Amino acid sequence: MIEILNSSELARARDAGALVAHILQTLKSRTEVGTSLLDIDEWARNLIVEAGAQSCYVDYEPSFGRGPFGHYICTSVNDAVLHGLPHDYPLADGDLLTLDLAVSLRGIAADSAISFVVGASKHPESLAMISATERALSAGIAAARPGARIGDLSAAIGAVLSEAGYPINTAFGGHGIGSTMHQDPHIPNTGRPGRGYVLRPGLLLALEPWIMADTAELVTDADGWTLRSATGCRAAHSEHTIAITDEGAEILTLPQQAQP
């Protein structure tokens, strides 16, 4: 299913995006050495409920997971890159943490992810990976405009990741979003320009470059959800929900302080 939103629905999408951005930045500001992943999940639950929104994750039960997800946010640490199931793990100095959050507000969903290093440690490799995903995300957004094709976005994302020297997995990537969290079209993190679905005003997309330091192979954790790098290397992930407008791409999940 591919949805094209009307002006009223786009207004609700902006509100959902602003909420996701606010929650992620709040969680990041509270996270420190010793914080448990379960604390982050509880904070997310409280912020979602207080806003009158609904989690897109608690009852999420796709074919690739093991039963309902049962939590409010994905918390992926170090070699975990996607769908990290919160558990009782206290974060250590230098851990690379990805928070991935999707909520629905008044019937429209928004989805975003941020990666950052916990504590005072710099960990240059992790910072370089985070930077690469953020640059790739910016390139994909810059390519998004009416008349462009999905392949144009994928090619722009992939060019940045490849130039930075990272292998690219195409099994999981960006996606359409709207009244539900995951919709068509699928947006791989590399591809050929000029191919795929033609973008139209009113289309919502979640673009999400993610990488692992030295492999493109994933393994599934014993919890049935968390996806990790097959070699144990670190991973990073950045994501924004955007709306295609007549003028180009509008980022709906940009933190308030980062608004142009």
ABEGO torsion letter per residue (X at the ends): XBBBBBAAAAAAAAAAAAAAAAAAAAAAAABBBGBBAAAAAAAAAAAAAAAGBBBAAAABBBAABBEBAGBABBBBBEABABGBBBBBBBBBBGBBBBBBBBBBBGGBBBBBBBBBBBEABAGAAAAAAAAAAAAAAAAAAAABBBGBBAAAAAAAAAAAAAAAGBBBBAABBBBBBEABABBOBBBBABEBBGBEBBBBBGBBBBBBBBBBAABABBBBBAAGABBBBAAGBBBBBBBBBBBBBAAEBBBAABBAAABX
